[in-house]
Amino acid sequence: MRDIMNAAWVFVKNNGMTLAEALRCAWCNFKVRKAMAGRVVKFYYMKIDGSIREAYGTLDPHRAPETQGARRPAPTVQVYYDTEKAAWRCFKKANLLRMA
């Protein structure tokens, strides 16, 4: 619960969201990250150019290849393995719209 509230306050401070929007986004991020740990998840997020991206991603070590020499991602970014593109991708956590 602490992680969700901390993420929500970061969204409020950095992205100008209301607390209700920030909490909704923080819960959605938590649910997506938890679901991706064990399976492929379909979710939607807004790209930098404003278009909406439908993604199928996972963090399951049995489905995703190991990273070699990768750098540590920023705390405001969610990294995932895109099963359609067969590559590692990322998105801003504040831009996550919903999980299908």
FITIGU-495645 format. One line per field, with one value per atom (N, C-alpha, C, O): residue in three letters; residue number from 0; y, z, x; atom name. Coordinates in pm, 1 decimal, padded with zeros to 6 digits, m for minus. Example, Ala and Ser with C-alpha at 12.3 -4.5 7.8 and 13.67 -1.06 7.14 Angstrom:
BEGIN
bami	[ala | ala | ala | ala | ser | ser | ser | ser]
marti	[0 | 0 | 0 | 0 | 1 | 1 | 1 | 1]
py	[m00569.0 | m00450.0 | m00330.0 | m00331.9 | m00225.0 | m00106.0 | 00003.0 | 00113.8]
pz	[00780.0 | 00780.0 | 00780.0 | 00846.5 | 00708.0 | 00714.0 | 00787.0 | 00803.9]
px	[01319.0 | 01230.0 | 01320.0 | 01423.6 | 01285.0 | 01367.0 | 01290.0 | 01340.9]
doti	[N | CA | C | O | N | CA | C | O]
***
This chain:
BEGIN
bami	[met | met | met | met | arg | arg | arg | arg | asp | asp | asp | asp | ile | ile | ile | ile | met | met | met | met | asn | asn | asn | asn | ala | ala | ala | ala | ala | ala | ala | ala | trp | trp | trp | trp | val | val | val | val | phe | phe | phe | phe | val | val | val | val | lys | lys | lys | lys | asn | asn | asn | asn | asn | asn | asn | asn | gly | gly | gly | gly | met | met | met | met | thr | thr | thr | thr | leu | leu | leu | leu | ala | ala | ala | ala | glu | glu | glu | glu | ala | ala | ala | ala | leu | leu | leu | leu | arg | arg | arg | arg | cys | cys | cys | cys | ala | ala | ala | ala | trp | trp | trp | trp | cys | cys | cys | cys | asn | asn | asn | asn | phe | phe | phe | phe | lys | lys | lys | lys | val | val | val | val | arg | arg | arg | arg | lys | lys | lys | lys | ala | ala | ala | ala | met | met | met | met | ala | ala | ala | ala | gly | gly | gly | gly | arg | arg | arg | arg | val | val | val | val | val | val | val | val | lys | lys | lys | lys | phe | phe | phe | phe | tyr | tyr | tyr | tyr | tyr | tyr | tyr | tyr | met | met | met | met | lys | lys | lys | lys | ile | ile | ile | ile | asp | asp | asp | asp | gly | gly | gly | gly | ser | ser | ser | ser | ile | ile | ile | ile | arg | arg | arg | arg | glu | glu | glu | glu | ala | ala | ala | ala | tyr | tyr | tyr | tyr | gly | gly | gly | gly | thr | thr | thr | thr | leu | leu | leu | leu | asp | asp | asp | asp | pro | pro | pro | pro | his | his | his | his | arg | arg | arg | arg | ala | ala | ala | ala | pro | pro | pro | pro | glu | glu | glu | glu | thr | thr | thr | thr | gln | gln | gln | gln | gly | gly | gly | gly | ala | ala | ala | ala | arg | arg | arg | arg | arg | arg | arg | arg | pro | pro | pro | pro | ala | ala | ala | ala | pro | pro | pro | pro | thr | thr | thr | thr | val | val | val | val | gln | gln | gln | gln | val | val | val | val | tyr | tyr | tyr | tyr | tyr | tyr | tyr | tyr | asp | asp | asp | asp | thr | thr | thr | thr | glu | glu | glu | glu | lys | lys | lys | lys | ala | ala | ala | ala | ala | ala | ala | ala | trp | trp | trp | trp | arg | arg | arg | arg | cys | cys | cys | cys | phe | phe | phe | phe | lys | lys | lys | lys | lys | lys | lys | lys | ala | ala | ala | ala | asn | asn | asn | asn | leu | leu | leu | leu | leu | leu | leu | leu | arg | arg | arg | arg | met | met | met | met | ala | ala | ala | ala]
marti	[0 | 0 | 0 | 0 | 1 | 1 | 1 | 1 | 2 | 2 | 2 | 2 | 3 | 3 | 3 | 3 | 4 | 4 | 4 | 4 | 5 | 5 | 5 | 5 | 6 | 6 | 6 | 6 | 7 | 7 | 7 | 7 | 8 | 8 | 8 | 8 | 9 | 9 | 9 | 9 | 10 | 10 | 10 | 10 | 11 | 11 | 11 | 11 | 12 | 12 | 12 | 12 | 13 | 13 | 13 | 13 | 14 | 14 | 14 | 14 | 15 | 15 | 15 | 15 | 16 | 16 | 16 | 16 | 17 | 17 | 17 | 17 | 18 | 18 | 18 | 18 | 19 | 19 | 19 | 19 | 20 | 20 | 20 | 20 | 21 | 21 | 21 | 21 | 22 | 22 | 22 | 22 | 23 | 23 | 23 | 23 | 24 | 24 | 24 | 24 | 25 | 25 | 25 | 25 | 26 | 26 | 26 | 26 | 27 | 27 | 27 | 27 | 28 | 28 | 28 | 28 | 29 | 29 | 29 | 29 | 30 | 30 | 30 | 30 | 31 | 31 | 31 | 31 | 32 | 32 | 32 | 32 | 33 | 33 | 33 | 33 | 34 | 34 | 34 | 34 | 35 | 35 | 35 | 35 | 36 | 36 | 36 | 36 | 37 | 37 | 37 | 37 | 38 | 38 | 38 | 38 | 39 | 39 | 39 | 39 | 40 | 40 | 40 | 40 | 41 | 41 | 41 | 41 | 42 | 42 | 42 | 42 | 43 | 43 | 43 | 43 | 44 | 44 | 44 | 44 | 45 | 45 | 45 | 45 | 46 | 46 | 46 | 46 | 47 | 47 | 47 | 47 | 48 | 48 | 48 | 48 | 49 | 49 | 49 | 49 | 50 | 50 | 50 | 50 | 51 | 51 | 51 | 51 | 52 | 52 | 52 | 52 | 53 | 53 | 53 | 53 | 54 | 54 | 54 | 54 | 55 | 55 | 55 | 55 | 56 | 56 | 56 | 56 | 57 | 57 | 57 | 57 | 58 | 58 | 58 | 58 | 59 | 59 | 59 | 59 | 60 | 60 | 60 | 60 | 61 | 61 | 61 | 61 | 62 | 62 | 62 | 62 | 63 | 63 | 63 | 63 | 64 | 64 | 64 | 64 | 65 | 65 | 65 | 65 | 66 | 66 | 66 | 66 | 67 | 67 | 67 | 67 | 68 | 68 | 68 | 68 | 69 | 69 | 69 | 69 | 70 | 70 | 70 | 70 | 71 | 71 | 71 | 71 | 72 | 72 | 72 | 72 | 73 | 73 | 73 | 73 | 74 | 74 | 74 | 74 | 75 | 75 | 75 | 75 | 76 | 76 | 76 | 76 | 77 | 77 | 77 | 77 | 78 | 78 | 78 | 78 | 79 | 79 | 79 | 79 | 80 | 80 | 80 | 80 | 81 | 81 | 81 | 81 | 82 | 82 | 82 | 82 | 83 | 83 | 83 | 83 | 84 | 84 | 84 | 84 | 85 | 85 | 85 | 85 | 86 | 86 | 86 | 86 | 87 | 87 | 87 | 87 | 88 | 88 | 88 | 88 | 89 | 89 | 89 | 89 | 90 | 90 | 90 | 90 | 91 | 91 | 91 | 91 | 92 | 92 | 92 | 92 | 93 | 93 | 93 | 93 | 94 | 94 | 94 | 94 | 95 | 95 | 95 | 95 | 96 | 96 | 96 | 96 | 97 | 97 | 97 | 97 | 98 | 98 | 98 | 98 | 99 | 99 | 99 | 99]
py	[m00119.2 | 00000.0 | 00126.8 | 00228.2 | 00117.8 | 00232.9 | 00266.0 | 00383.0 | 00162.9 | 00185.0 | 00251.3 | 00336.6 | 00212.4 | 00269.0 | 00416.1 | 00499.5 | 00448.1 | 00587.7 | 00673.4 | 00787.1 | 00619.2 | 00693.9 | 00719.8 | 00830.0 | 00618.9 | 00636.8 | 00740.5 | 00822.7 | 00737.2 | 00834.1 | 00976.8 | 01067.2 | 00997.7 | 01131.9 | 01178.1 | 01296.8 | 01087.5 | 01123.4 | 01166.6 | 01263.6 | 01096.0 | 01134.0 | 01271.7 | 01351.2 | 01299.8 | 01430.6 | 01541.1 | 01642.7 | 01521.2 | 01624.5 | 01644.9 | 01758.6 | 01535.6 | 01546.2 | 01563.9 | 01625.7 | 01511.2 | 01511.3 | 01597.5 | 01609.4 | 01657.4 | 01746.0 | 01675.1 | 01736.5 | 01548.8 | 01474.1 | 01510.4 | 01557.1 | 01488.2 | 01497.2 | 01372.2 | 01274.5 | 01375.5 | 01259.1 | 01137.0 | 01025.1 | 01157.0 | 01044.2 | 00981.2 | 00858.8 | 01063.9 | 01011.8 | 00939.9 | 00834.1 | 00998.1 | 00940.5 | 00805.4 | 00711.9 | 00795.7 | 00667.9 | 00561.3 | 00445.4 | 00599.7 | 00505.8 | 00455.2 | 00335.7 | 00545.5 | 00509.1 | 00422.8 | 00326.6 | 00456.0 | 00378.7 | 00236.5 | 00141.3 | 00221.1 | 00086.9 | 00008.6 | m00110.5 | 00074.0 | 00006.6 | m00041.2 | m00153.0 | 00042.8 | 00003.7 | m00114.9 | m00206.3 | m00114.1 | m00224.7 | m00354.6 | m00458.9 | m00348.0 | m00467.7 | m00520.9 | m00642.1 | m00431.9 | m00474.5 | m00539.9 | m00646.7 | m00476.3 | m00531.3 | m00668.2 | m00760.0 | m00682.0 | m00809.4 | m00917.5 | m01031.4 | m00882.7 | m00979.6 | m01019.4 | m01135.6 | m00923.4 | m00954.1 | m01046.5 | m01109.2 | m01055.4 | m01141.8 | m01288.5 | m01368.6 | m01326.2 | m01466.8 | m01502.8 | m01620.8 | m01400.9 | m01432.3 | m01314.6 | m01209.2 | m01334.4 | m01227.1 | m01146.1 | m01202.0 | m01015.3 | m00925.4 | m00828.6 | m00777.6 | m00804.2 | m00704.3 | m00575.3 | m00575.2 | m00466.1 | m00337.0 | m00225.6 | m00246.0 | m00108.0 | 00008.9 | 00123.6 | 00145.0 | 00196.8 | 00316.9 | 00420.8 | 00388.7 | 00545.7 | 00655.2 | 00676.9 | 00691.8 | 00678.5 | 00701.8 | 00850.9 | 00932.7 | 00885.2 | 01023.8 | 01112.5 | 01228.6 | 01058.1 | 01138.3 | 01152.4 | 01218.4 | 01091.1 | 01103.6 | 00989.3 | 00981.8 | 00900.2 | 00785.9 | 00678.9 | 00673.2 | 00596.2 | 00491.0 | 00360.0 | 00321.7 | 00292.6 | 00167.6 | 00051.3 | 00055.3 | m00051.5 | m00176.8 | m00267.8 | m00294.6 | m00315.1 | m00395.2 | m00527.5 | m00536.7 | m00627.9 | m00758.4 | m00779.4 | m00801.7 | m00772.3 | m00779.2 | m00874.3 | m00914.9 | m00908.9 | m00998.6 | m00965.6 | m00903.8 | m01007.8 | m01005.1 | m01145.0 | m01163.1 | m01243.2 | m01383.0 | m01427.6 | m01420.6 | m01473.5 | m01513.6 | m01633.7 | m01654.5 | m01713.0 | m01826.1 | m01783.3 | m01857.0 | m01666.4 | m01618.6 | m01508.4 | m01486.5 | m01440.4 | m01328.2 | m01367.8 | m01438.2 | m01323.0 | m01353.7 | m01271.9 | m01169.1 | m01319.1 | m01246.2 | m01120.1 | m01116.4 | m01018.0 | m00894.6 | m00902.9 | m00952.6 | m00854.5 | m00858.7 | m00717.0 | m00650.0 | m00673.0 | m00540.7 | m00428.2 | m00317.7 | m00453.8 | m00351.4 | m00251.9 | m00286.7 | m00130.5 | m00029.5 | m00028.4 | m00082.5 | 00030.1 | 00035.3 | 00139.6 | 00253.8 | 00101.7 | 00197.7 | 00303.1 | 00283.1 | 00413.4 | 00519.7 | 00470.2 | 00384.5 | 00521.0 | 00474.6 | 00514.6 | 00459.2 | 00608.1 | 00651.4 | 00574.7 | 00606.2 | 00474.2 | 00398.5 | 00251.0 | 00195.6 | 00188.0 | 00043.9 | m00027.3 | 00000.5 | m00118.4 | m00198.1 | m00329.5 | m00386.3 | m00378.3 | m00505.4 | m00569.9 | m00502.5 | m00700.9 | m00772.6 | m00781.0 | m00843.0 | m00718.7 | m00716.8 | m00847.7 | m00873.8 | m00930.0 | m01061.1 | m01052.9 | m01145.8 | m00945.9 | m00929.8 | m00886.6 | m00936.9 | m00794.6 | m00742.8 | m00824.0 | m00807.8 | m00911.6 | m00991.9 | m00902.1 | m00926.4 | m00797.9 | m00703.3 | m00640.3 | m00638.9 | m00588.2 | m00517.3 | m00377.0 | m00310.8 | m00332.1 | m00200.3 | m00134.9 | m00198.1 | m00007.8 | 00061.6 | 00170.5 | 00212.0 | 00215.7 | 00326.6 | 00402.3 | 00348.6 | 00526.3 | 00604.9 | 00552.7 | 00534.2 | 00529.5 | 00474.5 | 00565.1 | 00516.5 | 00694.1 | 00789.2 | 00780.9 | 00829.3 | 00721.1 | 00712.5 | 00583.1 | 00562.5 | 00495.8 | 00370.9 | 00402.6 | 00474.7 | 00347.7 | 00376.6 | 00268.4 | 00296.4 | 00142.5 | 00034.9 | m00100.1 | m00111.3 | m00201.8 | m00338.8 | m00410.5 | m00396.2 | m00487.3 | m00559.0 | m00696.8 | m00770.8]
pz	[00000.0 | 00000.0 | 00000.0 | m00060.3 | 00068.9 | 00073.1 | m00066.1 | m00103.3 | m00142.6 | m00278.0 | m00367.2 | m00449.3 | m00351.2 | m00432.4 | m00397.9 | m00487.3 | m00269.7 | m00228.7 | m00271.2 | m00315.0 | m00258.3 | m00302.8 | m00452.6 | m00497.8 | m00529.7 | m00674.7 | m00707.6 | m00797.3 | m00635.8 | m00660.7 | m00633.9 | m00712.0 | m00526.1 | m00496.8 | m00600.0 | m00632.2 | m00651.3 | m00758.4 | m00882.5 | m00948.1 | m00915.7 | m01030.3 | m01008.8 | m01102.5 | m00888.3 | m00858.0 | m00874.0 | m00938.3 | m00816.2 | m00818.5 | m00957.1 | m01000.9 | m01026.2 | m01153.5 | m01274.2 | m01372.4 | m01269.5 | m01387.5 | m01373.1 | m01467.7 | m01257.5 | m01238.6 | m01234.5 | m01263.0 | m01200.0 | m01189.4 | m01059.0 | m00964.1 | m01056.1 | m00929.3 | m00849.5 | m00904.4 | m00720.6 | m00637.4 | m00680.4 | m00677.1 | m00720.8 | m00765.3 | m00892.2 | m00902.2 | m00989.5 | m01112.3 | m01081.9 | m01138.0 | m00993.1 | m00959.1 | m00888.5 | m00915.1 | m00799.9 | m00732.1 | m00829.4 | m00820.1 | m00921.9 | m01022.4 | m01107.7 | m01135.7 | m01147.9 | m01229.3 | m01149.1 | m01202.5 | m01022.9 | m00939.3 | m00918.7 | m00925.5 | m00893.6 | m00878.7 | m01008.4 | m01006.8 | m01119.7 | m01249.6 | m01274.4 | m01321.4 | m01243.2 | m01258.2 | m01170.0 | m01212.9 | m01047.8 | m00955.4 | m01010.1 | m01007.7 | m01059.2 | m01111.3 | m01237.2 | m01253.2 | m01325.4 | m01448.0 | m01413.7 | m01465.6 | m01326.8 | m01289.0 | m01222.4 | m01250.7 | m01134.6 | m01066.7 | m01165.1 | m01156.3 | m01258.8 | m01357.1 | m01453.8 | m01493.4 | m01492.4 | m01586.1 | m01526.1 | m01599.5 | m01395.1 | m01330.7 | m01362.0 | m01354.1 | m01397.7 | m01420.4 | m01554.2 | m01586.8 | m01634.0 | m01761.4 | m01857.1 | m01821.3 | m01979.7 | m02078.8 | m02055.1 | m02041.4 | m02050.4 | m02018.2 | m02134.0 | m02192.9 | m02165.8 | m02266.0 | m02191.7 | m02101.5 | m02229.4 | m02164.9 | m02267.2 | m02375.9 | m02229.9 | m02318.2 | m02246.5 | m02126.7 | m02322.3 | m02267.3 | m02377.6 | m02496.4 | m02336.0 | m02430.7 | m02458.3 | m02366.0 | m02585.5 | m02624.2 | m02614.2 | m02592.8 | m02629.5 | m02619.1 | m02723.0 | m02695.5 | m02842.4 | m02948.7 | m02932.7 | m03014.3 | m02828.4 | m02801.3 | m02853.8 | m02822.9 | m02931.9 | m02982.3 | m02872.8 | m02780.8 | m02885.4 | m02786.0 | m02839.3 | m02953.4 | m02756.0 | m02795.4 | m02719.9 | m02597.8 | m02794.2 | m02735.6 | m02727.2 | m02828.2 | m02608.0 | m02589.1 | m02521.1 | m02439.7 | m02556.1 | m02491.2 | m02429.3 | m02500.5 | m02296.7 | m02232.4 | m02115.2 | m02062.0 | m02076.2 | m01963.3 | m01894.3 | m01952.5 | m01770.1 | m01693.8 | m01646.9 | m01569.3 | m01694.2 | m01657.0 | m01707.4 | m01827.6 | m01618.3 | m01662.2 | m01756.7 | m01827.6 | m01759.8 | m01851.2 | m01993.0 | m02087.6 | m02010.1 | m02141.9 | m02197.1 | m02318.2 | m02111.0 | m02154.0 | m02145.2 | m02052.5 | m02240.8 | m02234.6 | m02125.7 | m02081.4 | m02084.3 | m01983.8 | m02045.9 | m02164.5 | m01963.6 | m02010.1 | m01979.6 | m01874.4 | m02071.1 | m02053.7 | m02063.7 | m02165.7 | m01957.8 | m01958.0 | m01961.9 | m02006.0 | m01917.3 | m01921.4 | m01808.2 | m01702.0 | m01831.6 | m01727.8 | m01643.0 | m01684.1 | m01530.6 | m01438.7 | m01488.4 | m01514.6 | m01501.8 | m01552.5 | m01447.8 | m01328.0 | m01494.6 | m01405.4 | m01325.7 | m01374.4 | m01206.6 | m01126.2 | m01183.7 | m01143.1 | m01275.9 | m01336.0 | m01463.3 | m01531.4 | m01496.6 | m01620.8 | m01588.1 | m01499.5 | m01659.8 | m01646.6 | m01767.1 | m01881.2 | m01741.8 | m01847.2 | m01857.4 | m01755.8 | m01979.6 | m02000.6 | m02127.8 | m02213.4 | m02140.0 | m02260.6 | m02350.8 | m02314.8 | m02468.1 | m02564.1 | m02641.9 | m02716.8 | m02624.6 | m02687.7 | m02836.5 | m02910.1 | m02883.0 | m03026.3 | m03101.3 | m03210.2 | m03044.3 | m03108.1 | m03072.1 | m03134.1 | m02971.5 | m02922.1 | m02883.5 | m02922.2 | m02806.1 | m02761.3 | m02629.6 | m02594.7 | m02557.5 | m02433.5 | m02468.5 | m02554.3 | m02403.7 | m02425.2 | m02290.1 | m02185.6 | m02293.2 | m02170.5 | m02198.9 | m02313.4 | m02093.9 | m02103.5 | m01971.5 | m01868.1 | m01976.3 | m01853.6 | m01772.7 | m01826.1 | m01646.0 | m01560.9 | m01556.2 | m01543.4 | m01566.4 | m01561.8 | m01687.1 | m01686.8 | m01794.5 | m01921.1 | m01936.8 | m02040.5 | m01837.8 | m01845.2 | m01838.0 | m01748.8 | m01933.2 | m01938.6 | m01872.1 | m01783.1 | m01916.5 | m01857.5 | m01895.9 | m01987.6 | m01823.2 | m01851.1 | m01902.8 | m01846.4 | m02008.9 | m02066.2 | m02007.2 | m02044.0]
px	[00082.0 | 00000.0 | 00087.2 | 00052.1 | 00200.8 | 00291.1 | 00344.5 | 00353.4 | 00380.0 | 00431.2 | 00327.2 | 00360.6 | 00201.8 | 00094.5 | 00074.2 | 00059.1 | 00073.7 | 00056.8 | 00176.5 | 00159.0 | 00297.6 | 00415.8 | 00410.8 | 00441.7 | 00372.1 | 00360.8 | 00254.3 | 00273.2 | 00143.1 | 00035.9 | 00084.2 | 00054.6 | 00157.1 | 00206.6 | 00308.6 | 00314.4 | 00387.9 | 00481.9 | 00404.6 | 00442.7 | 00296.7 | 00213.8 | 00150.7 | 00142.2 | 00107.2 | 00047.2 | 00151.5 | 00125.4 | 00268.4 | 00372.8 | 00432.8 | 00450.7 | 00463.9 | 00535.8 | 00446.1 | 00487.2 | 00324.1 | 00238.6 | 00114.2 | 00036.4 | 00094.2 | m00019.5 | m00153.6 | m00256.4 | m00154.8 | m00280.6 | m00350.6 | m00287.7 | m00481.0 | m00551.7 | m00518.4 | m00467.4 | m00547.0 | m00515.1 | m00595.5 | m00544.3 | m00720.5 | m00803.7 | m00746.2 | m00738.2 | m00706.0 | m00645.2 | m00514.4 | m00485.9 | m00435.9 | m00306.6 | m00322.6 | m00247.1 | m00419.4 | m00442.7 | m00491.3 | m00450.9 | m00577.2 | m00626.2 | m00508.8 | m00499.0 | m00421.4 | m00305.5 | m00207.1 | m00152.0 | m00184.9 | m00092.7 | m00144.1 | m00066.4 | m00274.4 | m00332.1 | m00321.2 | m00290.3 | m00346.3 | m00337.1 | m00193.7 | m00172.7 | m00096.0 | 00044.4 | 00078.3 | 00148.6 | 00029.2 | 00053.7 | m00005.5 | 00059.8 | m00129.0 | m00195.9 | m00126.2 | m00111.6 | m00083.8 | m00014.9 | 00118.3 | 00150.8 | 00194.9 | 00326.1 | 00310.6 | 00387.5 | 00211.9 | 00188.8 | 00144.9 | 00190.7 | 00056.2 | 00008.9 | 00119.9 | 00128.5 | 00205.4 | 00314.1 | 00419.1 | 00495.5 | 00423.7 | 00523.2 | 00499.0 | 00592.1 | 00375.4 | 00347.6 | 00287.5 | 00275.1 | 00249.2 | 00184.9 | 00198.5 | 00251.2 | 00150.0 | 00146.6 | 00019.8 | m00088.9 | 00034.4 | m00076.1 | m00098.6 | m00003.3 | m00224.9 | m00261.1 | m00294.4 | m00378.2 | m00229.1 | m00254.4 | m00237.5 | m00183.4 | m00284.7 | m00281.4 | m00210.8 | m00229.5 | m00129.2 | m00067.1 | m00053.0 | m00056.6 | m00036.9 | m00021.8 | 00126.9 | 00207.1 | 00161.6 | 00300.0 | 00331.7 | 00242.2 | 00457.9 | 00503.0 | 00434.8 | 00404.6 | 00410.5 | 00348.3 | 00196.7 | 00132.3 | 00138.7 | m00003.5 | m00087.7 | m00206.6 | m00029.7 | m00105.7 | m00116.4 | m00034.9 | m00217.4 | m00240.5 | m00184.7 | m00210.5 | m00108.6 | m00043.3 | m00105.5 | m00120.5 | m00141.2 | m00186.9 | m00065.2 | m00000.2 | m00034.4 | 00086.3 | 00053.4 | m00038.5 | 00129.7 | 00124.8 | 00262.7 | 00360.6 | 00269.8 | 00399.2 | 00402.8 | 00299.6 | 00524.5 | 00545.1 | 00676.6 | 00765.8 | 00686.3 | 00810.5 | 00846.8 | 00940.6 | 00772.4 | 00793.5 | 00930.8 | 00956.5 | 01019.7 | 01153.5 | 01153.6 | 01252.1 | 01046.9 | 01040.1 | 01004.1 | 01031.6 | 00943.3 | 00901.3 | 00990.9 | 00994.8 | 01061.4 | 01145.5 | 01292.7 | 01332.7 | 01373.0 | 01516.5 | 01584.8 | 01533.6 | 01699.5 | 01776.2 | 01834.6 | 01867.2 | 01846.9 | 01909.9 | 02057.7 | 02097.8 | 02138.1 | 02282.7 | 02336.5 | 02320.3 | 02399.8 | 02460.1 | 02358.1 | 02389.9 | 02238.2 | 02135.2 | 02156.0 | 02207.7 | 02116.2 | 02126.4 | 01999.2 | 01896.5 | 02005.7 | 01892.4 | 01792.1 | 01830.0 | 01664.2 | 01565.3 | 01528.7 | 01548.4 | 01476.0 | 01429.9 | 01308.8 | 01235.1 | 01286.8 | 01172.9 | 01037.0 | 00934.9 | 01033.7 | 00906.9 | 00874.7 | 00777.1 | 00955.8 | 00940.7 | 00917.7 | 00982.9 | 00825.0 | 00800.7 | 00861.0 | 00824.1 | 00952.9 | 01014.9 | 00939.3 | 00899.3 | 00919.3 | 00850.4 | 00903.2 | 00960.5 | 00883.6 | 00921.6 | 00799.4 | 00699.3 | 00807.4 | 00697.1 | 00699.5 | 00793.7 | 00596.6 | 00593.4 | 00562.8 | 00596.0 | 00501.3 | 00475.3 | 00600.5 | 00628.0 | 00675.8 | 00796.8 | 00921.2 | 01026.3 | 00909.1 | 01021.9 | 01139.6 | 01253.9 | 01108.3 | 01210.5 | 01167.8 | 01049.8 | 01266.5 | 01237.3 | 01188.5 | 01246.7 | 01083.8 | 01023.9 | 00998.9 | 01014.2 | 00960.4 | 00925.1 | 00822.7 | 00804.2 | 00756.9 | 00662.3 | 00663.5 | 00703.2 | 00620.0 | 00609.5 | 00491.2 | 00381.8 | 00513.6 | 00408.8 | 00285.9 | 00173.6 | 00306.2 | 00193.9 | 00108.8 | m00004.4 | 00159.4 | 00086.4 | 00008.2 | m00054.9 | 00010.2 | m00064.7 | m00213.7 | m00258.3 | m00290.7 | m00434.2 | m00517.2 | m00597.4 | m00497.3 | m00575.3 | m00516.7 | m00435.4 | m00560.2 | m00523.4 | m00646.3 | m00754.8 | m00630.9 | m00745.7 | m00759.4 | m00850.6]
doti	[N | CA | C | O | N | CA | C | O | N | CA | C | O | N | CA | C | O | N | CA | C | O | N | CA | C | O | N | CA | C | O | N | CA | C | O | N | CA | C | O | N | CA | C | O | N | CA | C | O | N | CA | C | O | N | CA | C | O | N | CA | C | O | N | CA | C | O | N | CA | C | O | N | CA | C | O | N | CA | C | O | N | CA | C | O | N | CA | C | O | N | CA | C | O | N | CA | C | O | N | CA | C | O | N | CA | C | O | N | CA | C | O | N | CA | C | O | N | CA | C | O | N | CA | C | O | N | CA | C | O | N | CA | C | O | N | CA | C | O | N | CA | C | O | N | CA | C | O | N | CA | C | O | N | CA | C | O | N | CA | C | O | N | CA | C | O | N | CA | C | O | N | CA | C | O | N | CA | C | O | N | CA | C | O | N | CA | C | O | N | CA | C | O | N | CA | C | O | N | CA | C | O | N | CA | C | O | N | CA | C | O | N | CA | C | O | N | CA | C | O | N | CA | C | O | N | CA | C | O | N | CA | C | O | N | CA | C | O | N | CA | C | O | N | CA | C | O | N | CA | C | O | N | CA | C | O | N | CA | C | O | N | CA | C | O | N | CA | C | O | N | CA | C | O | N | CA | C | O | N | CA | C | O | N | CA | C | O | N | CA | C | O | N | CA | C | O | N | CA | C | O | N | CA | C | O | N | CA | C | O | N | CA | C | O | N | CA | C | O | N | CA | C | O | N | CA | C | O | N | CA | C | O | N | CA | C | O | N | CA | C | O | N | CA | C | O | N | CA | C | O | N | CA | C | O | N | CA | C | O | N | CA | C | O | N | CA | C | O | N | CA | C | O | N | CA | C | O | N | CA | C | O | N | CA | C | O | N | CA | C | O | N | CA | C | O | N | CA | C | O | N | CA | C | O | N | CA | C | O | N | CA | C | O | N | CA | C | O | N | CA | C | O | N | CA | C | O | N | CA | C | O | N | CA | C | O | N | CA | C | O | N | CA | C | O | N | CA | C | O]
***
